[in-house]
């Protein structure tokens, strides 16, 4: 079978969709290499916007196609034009099946069986993501693309349920394939590497860590307000760890981003909060490893990769009891109402003071993480692609 793959996000490996794209292709390549060249049954066509930089070799049955539409500005217009052109390219390559690795506007003719991975339907729940006419039109086209796809692959049961409820999709049209973290979260970290990263950011082990982005949806403001209350707790005076926050700091004009600097200044907690800004992917595992615990009070997640990353690094996790997060964290995480500041304070205080609780959570993290693997996810994806 000739299978096309929308590999656009190979150019953005630091994003969640970029990680999924890279690791699905890595696993497909690994599976192909285990097959004798005389027994190869499939050819894969990777459609990219840039020549991809990947750290593994692609087998002979993988072909890279790089192209851009006439509109070169990297915005929603280019995205829609590229997603339309990828359909034509797949037809030229005689693809019989196609995998969109994220929810897109692409709509294929009946000659190509189209499967689409849907990570979330955020604009359905957060109107801020469709403020302008262009954003509204784009999301309308995405919903059309989801409905027209022959089959949907959801990254969690939560996302599947969201689509059934909000988009009126039938359960039989959706397969769940639980995704995994990047392999770097499975690699051992030397004491030298830990020391190097801690020195780089002027940190000492034992801090509270918050990462995964600073969009308003990630709810960093509520965390900061809870942390302010925690700092004033008389019982914990002098025992509150520094709060370390990683992620690109956006300008104040970005309505989708939390103005963390402004909030920290208003709360007068500058001395207790460390903003690291953008952190290279290679440093993230150490930031998890050397923390006391990880806090992720997101208002909505289609999956929630940072929670699984923390579990892989054997780090206690406090996250929201909503959307997909209990599905990812299982019994290994501690939960809170993300809109209840006092509840968040209470759970953070437990994690700071209760060594036994943290040790129990660390022990449970190993078993929870075993539920996720790229091998299992990719096998499910391939079973959908090969479905006639």
C-alpha positions in Angstrom: 0.0 0.0 0.0 1.2 3.6 -0.8 0.6 5.7 2.4 0.9 9.4 2.6 1.7 11.2 5.8 1.2 14.9 6.6 4.7 15.5 8.2 4.4 19.3 8.3 5.2 19.4 12.0 8.6 17.8 11.6 9.7 21.5 11.4 8.4 22.1 14.9 9.8 19.2 17.0 9.3 21.2 20.2 5.5 21.1 20.0 3.3 18.3 21.1 2.2 17.6 17.5 5.8 17.8 16.4 6.7 15.1 18.9 3.8 12.9 17.8 4.8 13.3 14.1 8.4 12.6 14.8 7.9 9.5 17.0 5.2 7.9 14.8 7.5 8.2 11.8 10.4 6.9 13.9 8.4 3.9 14.9 7.1 3.2 11.4 10.7 3.4 10.2 11.8 1.0 12.9 9.1 -1.4 12.0 10.0 -1.2 8.3 13.7 -1.9 9.1 12.7 -5.1 10.8 11.1 -6.3 7.6 13.1 -8.0 4.8 13.5 -5.7 1.8 11.8 -8.4 -0.3 8.8 -8.4 2.0 8.1 -4.7 2.1 4.4 -4.2 1.5 4.1 -0.5 2.0 5.6 2.7 0.7 5.4 5.9 2.8 5.4 9.4 1.4 6.2 12.1 3.9 4.9 15.5 2.9 6.9 18.4 4.5 7.2 22.2 4.4 10.9 22.0 5.0 13.6 19.4 4.6 13.3 17.6 7.9 16.1 17.3 10.4 15.7 13.9 12.0 18.2 11.8 14.1 17.4 8.4 12.4 17.7 7.0 9.0 14.7 6.4 6.9 14.4 3.0 5.0 14.3 2.9 1.2 10.5 2.7 1.2 10.2 6.2 2.7 10.1 9.1 0.4 10.2 12.8 1.4 8.3 15.4 -0.6 9.0 19.1 0.3 6.8 22.0 -1.0 5.2 25.2 -0.1 2.2 27.1 -1.5 2.6 30.5 -3.3 1.7 32.2 0.0 4.9 32.0 2.0 3.9 33.9 5.2 3.6 31.3 8.0 0.0 31.9 9.0 -3.5 30.3 8.7 -3.7 31.1 5.0 -0.5 29.2 4.2 -1.6 26.4 6.4 -4.9 26.0 4.6 -3.3 26.3 1.1 -0.6 23.8 2.1 -3.2 21.3 3.4 -5.1 21.7 0.1 -2.0 21.1 -1.9 -1.0 18.0 0.1 -4.1 16.4 -1.3 -3.0 17.0 -4.9 0.5 15.7 -4.1 -0.9 12.5 -2.6 -3.0 12.0 -5.7 0.1 12.4 -7.9 2.0 9.8 -5.8 -1.0 7.4 -6.2 -1.5 7.1 -2.4 -4.2 4.7 -1.4 -4.2 5.8 2.3 -3.3 9.1 4.0 -2.6 9.9 7.6 -3.0 13.5 8.9 -1.0 13.6 12.1 -3.1 16.5 13.4 -6.6 17.9 12.9 -6.5 19.6 9.5 -8.6 21.1 6.8 -7.6 18.5 4.2 -10.4 16.7 2.5 -9.5 13.7 0.2 -11.4 12.1 -2.6 -12.9 8.6 -2.1 -9.9 7.0 -3.9 -7.7 7.8 -0.8 -8.7 6.5 2.6 -8.1 9.4 4.9 -7.3 8.9 8.6 -6.8 11.8 10.9 -5.3 12.1 14.4 -7.2 14.5 16.5 -5.4 15.8 19.6 -8.1 18.1 20.9 -10.9 20.4 19.9 -9.8 23.4 22.0 -11.6 26.1 19.9 -14.9 24.4 20.8 -14.4 25.2 24.5 -12.3 28.4 24.4 -13.8 31.1 22.1 -10.5 33.1 22.4 -9.1 30.7 19.9 -11.6 31.8 17.3 -11.8 35.6 17.9 -11.2 36.8 14.3 -13.1 36.0 11.1 -10.0 34.2 9.8 -9.8 32.0 12.9 -13.5 31.2 12.8 -13.3 30.3 9.2 -10.2 28.1 9.8 -11.8 26.2 12.6 -15.0 25.7 10.6 -12.8 24.1 7.9 -11.0 22.0 10.5 -14.3 20.7 11.8 -15.3 19.9 8.2 -12.0 18.0 7.7 -12.7 16.0 10.9 -16.2 15.1 9.8 -15.1 14.2 6.2 -12.2 12.0 7.3 -12.9 8.2 6.8 -11.6 7.5 10.3 -10.5 9.4 13.3 -7.7 8.5 15.7 -8.1 10.2 19.1 -5.1 10.5 21.4 -7.3 9.8 24.5 -10.7 8.5 25.5 -11.5 12.1 26.6 -10.9 13.5 23.2 -13.0 10.7 21.7 -15.8 11.6 24.0 -15.4 15.3 23.2 -15.8 14.6 19.5 -18.8 12.4 20.0 -20.5 15.0 22.1 -19.5 18.2 20.4 -19.1 17.1 16.7 -21.8 14.3 16.8 -19.3 11.7 15.5 -20.3 8.0 15.9 -18.1 5.9 18.2 -17.4 3.4 15.4 -15.6 6.1 13.4 -13.1 6.8 16.2 -10.2 4.7 17.4 -8.2 5.7 20.5 -4.4 5.4 20.3 -2.7 6.6 23.5 0.4 8.5 22.6 3.7 8.5 24.5 6.6 10.9 25.4 9.7 11.5 23.4 12.3 8.7 24.0 14.6 11.2 25.8 12.4 10.8 28.8 13.4 7.1 28.9 17.2 7.8 28.9 19.2 7.8 32.1 20.5 11.2 33.3 24.0 11.4 34.7 24.8 13.5 37.8 27.1 15.6 35.6 24.3 16.4 33.2 22.0 17.3 36.1 24.7 19.6 37.6 25.3 21.2 34.3 21.6 22.1 33.7 21.1 23.3 37.3 24.1 25.5 37.0 22.9 26.8 33.6 19.7 28.1 35.1 21.1 28.9 38.6 18.8 26.4 40.3 19.1 24.1 43.3 17.3 20.7 43.3 14.0 20.5 45.2 12.0 23.3 43.5 8.3 23.2 42.4 8.2 22.9 38.6 5.6 24.2 36.2 6.1 23.8 32.4 4.2 22.9 29.3 3.4 26.4 27.9 2.0 29.7 29.1 -1.3 29.9 27.2 -4.2 31.1 29.3 -5.6 27.6 29.0 -2.7 26.3 31.0 -3.9 28.3 34.0 -0.6 29.6 35.3 -2.3 32.6 36.8 -4.2 30.5 39.3 -1.1 28.6 40.1 0.8 31.9 40.9 -2.1 33.1 43.1 -2.1 29.7 45.0 1.7 30.0 45.4 1.3 33.5 46.9 -1.1 32.1 49.5 1.3 29.2 50.2 4.2 31.7 50.8 2.1 33.3 53.5 1.4 30.0 55.3 2.7 30.4 58.8 3.1 26.6 59.3 5.4 26.4 56.2 7.4 29.6 56.9 10.9 29.1 55.4 10.1 25.7 53.9 8.4 26.7 50.6 10.5 25.7 47.6 11.1 28.1 44.8 8.6 28.0 41.9 10.3 27.4 38.6 8.4 28.1 35.4 9.6 27.3 31.9 8.1 28.3 28.6 8.3 31.1 26.1 7.4 34.4 27.6 4.9 36.1 25.2 4.4 39.9 24.9 1.5 41.5 26.7 -0.5 41.9 23.5 -1.0 38.1 23.0 -4.5 37.5 24.3 -4.0 33.7 24.4 -1.0 34.0 26.7 -0.6 34.6 30.4 1.3 37.8 31.2 3.3 36.0 33.9 5.7 38.9 34.6 2.8 41.3 35.3 1.1 38.8 37.6 4.3 38.0 39.5 4.9 41.7 40.0 1.4 42.4 41.2 1.7 39.6 43.7 5.2 40.8 44.9 6.6 37.3 44.6 9.6 38.1 42.3 12.1 36.7 44.8 10.4 33.3 45.0 9.6 32.6 41.3 12.1 31.8 38.6 11.1 32.4 35.0 13.3 30.4 32.7 11.8 31.4 29.4 12.3 29.0 26.4 14.2 25.9 27.5 15.8 23.5 24.9 14.2 20.1 24.7 17.5 18.5 25.9 17.3 20.3 29.3 13.6 19.5 30.1 14.2 16.0 31.5 16.7 17.4 34.1 14.2 20.1 35.1 11.7 17.3 35.9 14.3 15.0 37.6 15.6 17.7 40.0 12.2 19.0 41.1 10.3 18.2 44.3 7.0 17.9 42.3 5.4 19.1 39.1 2.2 21.2 38.9 0.0 21.3 35.8 -3.4 23.0 36.6 -4.5 23.1 32.9 -8.2 23.9 32.2 -8.3 21.5 29.3 -6.1 19.0 27.6 -6.6 16.6 24.7 -3.9 14.4 26.2 -1.4 16.3 28.5 2.1 15.2 27.5 3.8 17.1 30.4 2.0 14.9 33.0 3.3 11.8 31.3 6.8 13.3 30.9 6.9 14.0 34.7 5.7 10.4 35.5 8.4 9.0 33.2 11.0 11.0 35.2 9.5 9.5 38.4 8.3 12.9 39.7 5.2 13.4 41.8 2.5 15.3 39.8 -0.3 17.6 40.9 -2.7 18.3 38.0 -6.3 19.2 37.2 -9.1 16.6 37.6 -10.5 17.4 34.2 -10.5 16.4 30.5 -7.8 13.8 29.7 -5.6 14.4 32.7 -6.9 11.7 35.1 -6.7 9.3 32.2 -3.0 10.1 31.8 -2.1 10.4 35.5 -4.2 7.5 36.8 -3.5 6.7 40.4 0.0 8.1 40.2 -1.0 11.7 40.2 -2.7 14.0 42.8 -5.6 16.1 41.5 -7.2 19.5 42.1 -10.0 21.6 40.9 -8.0 24.0 38.6 -10.4 26.9 39.3 -10.3 26.5 43.1 -7.2 28.3 44.5 -7.7 27.0 48.0 -7.9 23.4 46.8 -4.7 23.9 44.9 -2.9 25.3 47.9 -4.1 22.4 50.0 -2.7 19.8 47.6 0.6 21.7 47.1 1.0 21.8 50.9 0.5 18.1 51.1 3.2 17.4 48.6 5.6 19.8 50.3 5.1 18.2 53.8 4.3 14.6 53.2 7.4 12.6 52.2 5.5 9.3 52.3 2.9 10.6 49.9 5.6 11.7 47.4 7.3 8.3 47.7 4.1 6.4 47.1 3.3 8.5 44.0 6.8 7.9 42.6 6.4 4.1 43.1 3.0 4.3 41.3 4.4 6.4 38.4 6.3 3.4 36.9 3.2 1.2 36.5 1.2 4.1 35.1 3.8 5.0 32.5 3.8 1.4 31.2 0.3 2.0 29.8 1.8 4.2 27.1 4.2 3.3 24.2 4.9 4.4 20.7 4.9 0.8 19.6 1.3 0.2 20.7 0.1 3.6 19.4 1.7 3.1 16.0 0.4 -0.4 15.6 -3.1 0.9 16.3 -2.6 3.7 13.7 -1.4 1.2 11.1 -4.4 -1.0 11.7 -6.6 1.9 10.9 -4.6 2.9 7.8 -4.8 -0.7 6.5 -8.6 -0.9 7.1 -10.4 -1.2 3.8 
